[in-house]
């Protein structure tokens, strides 16, 4: 798999960075769980080709993965999500329950981190934002 490598901070362009997280076996197992639960296992091979470390900018404190899949791989990942997910989100009760369950799931993946912060940006998973 080809990948995008980002060595300088994408926010301030500083090259003063440090590794703040290297995934251990538990983190890799959680990654595989996410891959199988959400994307039918399409990301399983990524742990062999992508460095999943988190990098922190020493200048602006932004945190990111410095190795990322190319857009074509992301498209495959998103298109592999089960179609049932869209049907489950048809009414607001299901959507709210789904979002609540997702937040609980992602929080459980980071149980070894103190001061948890969650930033979600992107497609919104079929949500019709009003």
N, C-alpha and C positions, 0 to 999 in steps of 0.2 A: 504494500500500500504506500502510495506517495503521501507525503505530509507537508504541512506548512510549519516552518520553524521560525519562532519569533524570539530573537535574542535580546532585543532592546525593548524597553517598556512601551507598550502600545499607546499609553496616555501621554507621557512626557518625553519619550524617546531616550531616556537615560540608559546607560549601559551598566550602571551600578545596581546590580541585582544579587539576590541570594536565594538558594533553595530553602523553602520553609517547610516543605512536606514531601517525603518520599513514601510512596504507598508500601505498606507492609502486606503480609499475606491476607490479613483480614480485610484491608482496604481493597485489595485485588479481588477477593471473593465477593465483596459488596458490588464492585464494578461488574463482575460477571452476573450477579443476581439482577442488577439493573438491566443489563443487556438481555438476559433471558426473559425477565418479567415484562419489559416494555418494548423490546425491539426484536423479539424472536431470535435472540442470540447473535445478531449481526455484528455486534461489537466485540465478541469473544476474542477474535484474532488480534484486535487492536492492542491488547496488553503485551503482545509479543513484538509489536512494531512501533508503538508510541511510548515515549517517555511520559509517564503520568505525574511527574513531579509538579508541585506548585511553586512558582517563582514569585518573589516579592521585590518590587522596586524599592530601593533604599531612599530614593528621592521623594516620590509621591505616595508610596505605600500601596500602590495598586498590586493586585495578585492575579496571576493568570497561569494557564498551562502554556509552556513555551513550544510544545509540539502539539499540533492539531491536525485532524483529518482534513483532507481537501473537501471542497463543497460537494463533489460527486459522491464521496463516501457519506457525507451527512445526508444527502438526498436519499441514498439507499437506506440509511438508518431510519429516517423519518417515514419513508414510504413502507417500511416493514412493520410499523406499529399496527396492532390488530384493528381491523375495521370496526369491531364491536365498541371500541373506545368512543368513536364518533356517535354511535347510536345511544350509548349510555349518557351522553351529554345533551340529549335533546331537550330535557326540561331542567329548570333551575335547581330543583331539589337534587337531582342526580349530579348536576354540575358542582354544586356546593359540597356534596358528600365526596365526590371525586377529588376535588381540590383539597379538601381536608385530609383525605386519605393519602394523597400525594405528599403533602407537607409532613405528615407523620412518618411516611416512608423515608423521605430524604433526611429528615431529622435523625431517624434511627441509624442511617448510614454514617453519621458524623458523631456518634456517641462518645468518641474519645477526644473531642474538641471542646474546649471551654469557650464561653462567650460565643455561642453559635449565632451566625448571621446568615440569612438566606436571601439571595438576590435572584429574582426570576426575570428574565427578559427573553423575548422571542415571540413565537407564534401564538401563545396563549391557548394552545390545544383546542381549537375549534370554538373558543368562547366568543360569544357575540358581546363585545364590550359596548355598553351603552353610555 
